[in-house]
């Protein structure tokens, strides 16, 4: 069975990340799913103490300019959607308390 590299980061053999592993400022909680462009993990942004979805691309995608451009577009759309949802939720909460 392939081993996970020190620190629990992705390995070339498995592209698996262990729960509890740290990748930058993120701590992995669990695997959410796999798709055509990689694996998505539930993680905690340890600096901001919030849950995030962290997508990890396989090495062959991370070295492909077109795949990286597609990934950046997807990330920007997801961020825009998350900001809109957060703003709506914030307005909704504010309007309840301001009456």
ChimeraX attribute file (.defattr): number of C-alpha atoms within 10 A of each C-alpha:
attribute: neighborCount
match mode: 1-to-1
recipient: residues
	/A:1	5
	/A:2	9
	/A:3	12
	/A:4	17
	/A:5	12
	/A:6	9
	/A:7	12
	/A:8	17
	/A:9	18
	/A:10	21
	/A:11	16
	/A:12	14
	/A:13	10
	/A:14	12
	/A:15	15
	/A:16	18
	/A:17	23
	/A:18	17
	/A:19	16
	/A:20	15
	/A:21	18
	/A:22	19
	/A:23	16
	/A:24	9
	/A:25	12
	/A:26	22
	/A:27	21
	/A:28	24
	/A:29	19
	/A:30	16
	/A:31	18
	/A:32	13
	/A:33	11
	/A:34	12
	/A:35	9
	/A:36	8
	/A:37	17
	/A:38	16
	/A:39	18
	/A:40	18
	/A:41	22
	/A:42	19
	/A:43	25
	/A:44	20
	/A:45	19
	/A:46	13
	/A:47	8
	/A:48	9
	/A:49	9
	/A:50	10
	/A:51	15
	/A:52	16
	/A:53	17
	/A:54	19
	/A:55	20
	/A:56	18
	/A:57	20
	/A:58	17
	/A:59	13
	/A:60	10
	/A:61	16
	/A:62	16
	/A:63	11
	/A:64	10
	/A:65	10
	/A:66	11
	/A:67	15
	/A:68	15
	/A:69	12
	/A:70	12
	/A:71	17
	/A:72	12
	/A:73	12
	/A:74	12
	/A:75	13
	/A:76	12
	/A:77	12
	/A:78	12
	/A:79	12
	/A:80	12
	/A:81	12
	/A:82	12
	/A:83	12
	/A:84	12
	/A:85	12
	/A:86	12
	/A:87	12
	/A:88	12
	/A:89	12
	/A:90	11
	/A:91	11
	/A:92	11
	/A:93	11
	/A:94	11
	/A:95	10
	/A:96	8
	/A:97	7
	/A:98	6
	/A:99	5
